[in-house]
Amino acid sequence: MAARMMRLNSSAPRVSPRVPSRRPSGVNLRVTSGGRHSLQVCASYEAGVGLLANKAGMTSVFTENGELVPVTVLALGEGNVVAQVKTKDTDGYDAIQVGYECTQERRISQPELGHLKKLGCPPMKHLQEFRLESIPENFGEDAPCEPGAKLPIGDMFKEGDLVDVKGTSVGKGFQGAIKRYGYHRGLMTHGSKSHREMGSTGCGTSPGRTYPGKGMPGRMGGKTVKIRGLTVVKVDVENNYILVKGSVPGKPGNLLRVTPAKIVGKNIPK
């Protein structure tokens, strides 16, 4: 009987419940009436087409009222190019794919290179997709909404607009709880034996465990962060850069995703 059970178990397919899903984020499987699976895009809507830029650094400028404003310089390099226009008829949803920073063909993968060649675009180092509620007819007077068109920053962003900036924060390595979460340290004198130790992690008898989410030492920084509602101070079309008030994630040279600020019910659906 035991040998028979071993044969049955060996012939059965082994499925591990802990294997992570390989589907990209924002994509779900939906079962249709015929029993087949179809992809359903669940990515969030953007308030408008955005841009990719590099953080050049921080400086300060004076306003007309004499106020000193700290700003971050977002350098756009050679600019952003429309790589692909997706519609509900062809892809099931409306979105615009934007390419940034031209590079050599050998520096990108073959599938990505074939994708860009099929659309008639040069090799681009970075590709980002902006899902929209509807595809605009154009981005300006001389910028039609078609692959290969260069995005005009002067028509997309104006002084005083609000933008959301997303990037990777500065990585600080493995840090203790005091630096990571701002915990108080112990006494440095009077016989204290715990200067910078974390202290207790939970009660002993009841509940006799550590609650999930307890702040402990670990890796700090190096995560995707979005700063919302930054004010555009200046848009320089000639030198191809944007000044935004305040700081943005990452070190100088970090890749950033700049989009119009989301206002629920006004420029994005509820």
N, C-alpha and C positions, 0 to 999 in steps of 0.2 A: 504493500500500500504506500509505503514511504517512497519507494523507487518510482511508482506511478505518479505520485504528486510532484516529485522532482522533475520528471519528464514533462508534465503539464506546465509547470512553472517555467521550465527552460524554453518551451515552445511559445509561450505567451510573449507578446511584445513588451519590452520594458520601457515605461514612460516615467520620466522623473518629474515630479511636480515642481521642482525647484529650478528647472531650466528656464532662463529668462526669455521673454519674447524677443524675436529679432525684427519685429515690425518697427518702422520708424515712429517716433513720437508724433501724435496728431493724426494717426491713421488707425482706423478700427475696421474689423471684419463684420460684415452684415450678411445674414442668410436671407436670400431672396425666396420667393414663393416656390421656385423650382428646385430648391435645396442647394443651390450653388452659393458660393461665397463671393462677395463683391467688396471692393475697398471703399470705405467711407471716410472722407477727409474731415477731421474735427479740429483743425487748427483755428486759432482765434483770428478775428478780423483785425485789420489795421485801419487806422483813420485815413490813411493815404499811402501813396508810394513813398518809400524812404530811400535813404542813401547809405552807402558804406564809406567810412572815413577812417583816418588814423589820428590818434591823439598826438599832436605836435608838442604840447606842453601847456603851461599856464602863464598868464601875464595879467596885467590890469590896465583898464582904460578909464578915461574921464568922460562922463556924460556932459550934456549941454548945461546941466544944472551945477556942474562942478563936483559931482559925486564920483568917488573912486570905486569902480566895480571890478572884482576879480572875475576873470573869464578864462575859459579853456579854448585853445585853438584846435579846430578840427580840420585837418588838411585832407583835401580830396584828391590830390595827385593829378592824374590825367582825367579824372572824372569817372562817372558811372555810366554803364551802357545797358540798354534793355537786351537781355539775352533771349527771353521767351515770353510770349503772351499766352496764358492759359484761359480758356473760356469754359463755360458749362457744357457747351456742345462737344468739345474735344476732350476735356479732362474731368468734367463733372463739377468744377468750381472755377471761380474767377480769381486769377492771381497774375502777378507780373514778376518774372525772375530777372534779377539785376546782377550784372557782372562788374567786378572791380579789379583793377590792377592787372594790366596785361603782363604776360609772362611767356617763357619759351615752351614749346610743345612738349619737350621732354620732362618738364617739371610738373605736369598734371597727368592724371590717369587716362588710359586709352578710352574708357567709356565716356568720361567727361569731355575728352577731346573730340570724340565722334559726335557727341551731343551738340557741341558748339559749332562744329563744321557743318552739321546738318542745318543749323539755323543761320549760317553765314556770319558767325561772330568770331572774332579773334580769340586765341587762348587766354582765358581769364583765370587768375589765381583764386579768386573768391566768388562764390555764387550764393545769393540770398533770395528768398522768395517772400513776397508780400501779398497776403491774401486780402482781397478787396470784396466789397459788396457788389460793385459793378466796375467794369473796365472803362477808364476815361478815354475820350476820343483822342486827346493829345495832352502833352505836358507844357505846351507853350506854342508860340507862333511858329517856330522852326523845329519843333520836336514832336513828330507824330508818334503815336503809340504803336510801334512796330519793332521787330528785332533789329539791332544795330544802331538804333537811335540813341544819341547821347542825352542824358538827363540834364536839363538846365537848372542849376541851383538857384538862380535869380528868380525864376518863376515858381519854384516849389516852396521856397522859404523866404519870408520877409522879416524885417526887423520888428521885434515884439511878439513873434509867434512863439508858441509853446511846443517843445519837442520832448520826446522820450529817447534816452540814450542808453543802449545796452552793450555791455562788454564784460570781459573777465577781470575780476578784481586782482589786486596785487597779492601774490602768494607769500605767506610769511612762515611756511614750514610748520613743524610740530611745536605747538606752544602750550603752556600751562593754562590752568583755569583762570588765573588772575589776569593775564594779558588777553586771553580769548574771550572771557565773559565779564571782566571787570570786578571779580570777587575781591573782598577785603583780605589783606594779609594779616598774619598774626603779629604779636609783639616781637620786636627785634631784641629786646632786653628782658630783664627780670626773670631769667630762667626759662624763657619760652622755648619749646622744642619744635614748634611748627611755625616757621617764619612765612614761607610761601606755599605751604601744603594746602590741599583743597579742603580738608576736613571731612566731616561725616557725609556719607552718600545716601543715608536713609535710616529709618528706625530699625531697631534690633528685633524684638519679639513680634511686634505687629507693625507693618505687614511682613517684616522679615525679608524684605527684598528692596531693590533699588527701582524707583519709579522710572518709566521710559521718558526720555528727554532730559535727563539730568545732565547738566553741563559738566563736562570732564575734559581733561587735556586731550588734545588731538590736533589734526591738521587745521590750520587757519588760513583763510583767504583762498585765492585761486578758484573762485566760483563765479558763475554767471550772475551778474547784478544789473538791474535796470533802474536808472534814475529818472523819475517822472517829473514832468512839468518844468523843464529848464527853459529859460527865456533866451531867445535869439537876440544877441546884442548887435551883430553886424554880419552881413553877407557880402563878401568880396568876390565878385564874379571874375575880375581880371586876374587876381592871384589864386583863385580857386580855394578859398577857405571860409569857414564859418566860425564866428565867436559866440559862445554860449555862456551864460552867467552861471558861475559855480564850478564845481568839480565833476569829473566823470570817472568811471572805473578804469583801473589799470595804470600802467606806466606809459611814458612817452613812446610812441610807436605802436601802441596797442590798437587792434582792429575794433571798430565801433559800428554799431547799427543805429542809425538816426532815423526816427520816424515822427510824424506829427503826433502830438499828445492826444491820447484817447480821452474822449468825454462821452460817457455812456448816455445814450439817448439823443446825442447831438450829432456826432460824426461817426458813431458806430452803433449797431442795433443793440437793444437791451437784452 
